[in-house]
Amino acid sequence: MLYYPNWHVVAKYLFKLVLFATMIALTSSFYHFETIYPQKEDNGNRVHFTYDYEDSTSLDFYLVGDIGGMEILDEQKNPINHAPSKGQMMVAERMKELIGNTKLFGEKFFPEFVLSLGDNFYDSGISLKDADERFLKTFYKAYGGIGLQWITLAGNNDYKVPKNEQINITENKNGKGKKHKGHHKNVHISEEEKKRIEKTGKR
């Protein structure tokens, strides 16, 4: 029997490969959507989007997750810096290459937006104090050249920081304070689910 001591590392990269393949497959699987960008109001628990598909028979978009970069640790395992991971940079480059390309589906691929499924900033989300630094070091450095709107969900690692701080992040690029324009939806989470999320986040 073949024994590989770091099987969990192999499993981790296989999972990321499957996730990336799923992302590519889903970009052209939705047809005749009437919605992509959130409106100011929603109906109950549903968030509505608007989409003009006159020039296209499909809604194309990117689906990504676990884009939070990596922590650089000191000898005592304390985080001292942050940077995009190698895999993150590879995915970002591929995303840029595919825009306007015909290699995937035989026609030019123009995604409308990027849907990020959480864990946007490792390992504990971002706060008002470090938002500018984290955006520059782990987000813009990797994805700044893609030029698409991002719709993001909070993951279990993002959950470690108070949600109000993440919702009210202010961007100060080029010395100009400008609040991120976006919409957020509050969803009730049971106490049991909160405990599960917190337990998962500590692994």
Secondary structure, DSSP 8 states (H G I E B T S, - for coil): ----TTHHHHHHHHHHHHHHHHHHHHTT-EES----EE-S--BTTB--EE---TT-SEE--EEE-----EEEE-TTS-EEEEE--HHHHHHHHHHHHHTT--TTTSS-----EEEE-S--STTT---TTTHHHHIIIIIIHHHTTT--EEEE---TTGGGS-HHHHHT-EE-GGG--EE-----------HHHHHHHHHHHT-
